[in-house]
Amino acid sequence: MDPDRGEMNPERADALRALPSVGSLLEVDEVQGWVVDSGHGVVVSALRVALDEVREGVFGDEGSVSPVGASEILLRARAILEDQAMLSLRRVINATGVVLHTNLGRAPLCEEAVDAVAEIAAGYCDLEFDLETGRRGKRVSKVGELLCALSGAEAAVVVNNNAAATLLILRALCCDREVVVSRGQLVEIGGSFRIPDVMAESGAVQREVGTTNRTRISDYEDAISEDTAALLRVHTSNYRIVGFTEEASLSEMVACAHARGLLVIDDLGSGAMFDFAAAGVLGGVSSEPSVVESVTAGADVVCFSGDKLLGGPQAGIILGRSELIDAIEKHPLMRALRLDKMALAALDATLRHYRDQGRAVERVPTLAMLSATTESLADKAARLERLLSEAMGGEHFLVGSDVSFAGGGSLPGEGLETVVVRWRPAEVGAEEIAYRLRVGTPAVVARVNEGSVVFDVRTIFEHELSLVARCVATCLDGN
Ligand SMILES: *Cc1c(COP(=O)(O)O)cnc(C)c1O
């Protein structure tokens, strides 16, 4: 309560006295509807907050002193309830063209994965139960078998993400021993994941060799000592070193390590399950090392993300020789880093598509987006342009070519030719439009370029096209 209340001018005192009580507001029909939807306590507290806000306006120096009616309080209360009802994670339509957008949740899941998550999440499942014997079972046995069948690895285990995978591998297999890594591969992924920091956290001792642009196999050989446990290769997922460069091949590293009884650990990052170039994904342009290639070359342990090029849920996949995977599974950190049942269900359903490469390219959204042809993109852009023009007669939308990126630490520097719809709004600035689209429901995230809003159709799903037109029309309402 305001300590100066005694000195309040009479007009304000009257306005305050005229405010309705919570009890009387609760009797309004509309409010009773809210109580049914949200519960009595939630509505009462929203009404109290709304009343407090109004009182503050009445007490405040600049507040209006005109009487405030019930309708204004209800308007505020409704806004408070709507704000509270909004979930903290909101749906976004990705019109940026960046397929694996880390800030937008990376890989959208395939239909089968979504269905599997819904079914498993809503009830009980055989997560750690063997239905044949009725006894306790292993959490990842079936997904593990599938991963081995797809990659040729002996054993597999999955954890929360690839950062966890790297940490766990180094901790379980290399703690207190040296790990040799090229200076050209000391990567940072998205700020918080840095190889030197992960290494330090794992208890392994980092032994850097070579230079930023050139590291030879002899550099690794020279660095090996009695303390060495492994050679580590890290895929430079988000940058490329070009020009006067040299890197030891994985096969050379394997030969060098195995001759000395050491391990080779391969952090692949993005996890292209098969040779994308050969399969025609990305129009055959690809420099992503594949999982199969790495296993075949003889890496002892290989790890990669579930939600980058694989197109599944957030996960870290570890493949390798049985006794090493065993040691990793038995490490106490495993329990802290293990995957939950929903992610496991989604990973399983996503991996199933990979039994047939053509099917994977068709059904896994990230692969379908990355391999979309210019003709199909042009067709999609033409349809979006038509929907937008129909919804907004006075505005001009132009279909044109542009470049999109894989993102998410995959295919650095490799732009993909795409088709976009460009819009220079007649009366509102492009930045303002982009802002309104972002805060709308659903949110639409588009690029802004030279005064135009740019919609890249590569990452907009077919079923979202008319929704984009509606969101754009809504954000112009009231102009
Ligand atoms: C992306 C990436 C990671 C981290 O993977 P998350 O699944 O994001 O935790 C680790 N190493 C490399 C090489 C990567 O590209």
The ligand as a Tripos MOL2 file, in Angstrom:
@<TRIPOS>MOLECULE
LIG
   15    15     1     0     0
SMALL
NO_CHARGES

@<TRIPOS>ATOM
      1 C1         28.7110  -30.8050  -32.9950 C.3       1 LIG1
      2 C2         29.9640  -31.4340  -32.5630 C.ar      1 LIG1
      3 C3         30.1480  -31.8470  -31.2390 C.ar      1 LIG1
      4 C4         29.0890  -31.6380  -30.1970 C.3       1 LIG1
      5 O1         27.9610  -32.4010  -30.4920 O.3       1 LIG1
      6 P1         26.5510  -32.1090  -29.7420 P.3       1 LIG1
      7 O2         25.6870  -33.2390  -30.2090 O.co2     1 LIG1
      8 O3         26.1040  -30.7730  -30.1900 O.co2     1 LIG1
      9 O4         26.8240  -32.1700  -28.2950 O.co2     1 LIG1
     10 C5         31.3320  -32.4310  -30.8970 C.ar      1 LIG1
     11 N1         32.3220  -32.6040  -31.7980 N.ar      1 LIG1
     12 C6         32.1810  -32.2180  -33.0990 C.ar      1 LIG1
     13 C7         33.3090  -32.4220  -34.0470 C.3       1 LIG1
     14 C8         30.9950  -31.6280  -33.5180 C.ar      1 LIG1
     15 O5         30.8420  -31.2380  -34.7780 O.3       1 LIG1
@<TRIPOS>BOND
     1     1     2 1
     2     2     3 ar
     3     2    14 ar
     4     3     4 1
     5     3    10 ar
     6     4     5 1
     7     5     6 1
     8     6     7 2
     9     6     8 1
    10     6     9 1
    11    10    11 ar
    12    11    12 ar
    13    12    13 1
    14    12    14 ar
    15    14    15 1
@<TRIPOS>SUBSTRUCTURE
     1 LIG1         1 GROUP 0 **** ****
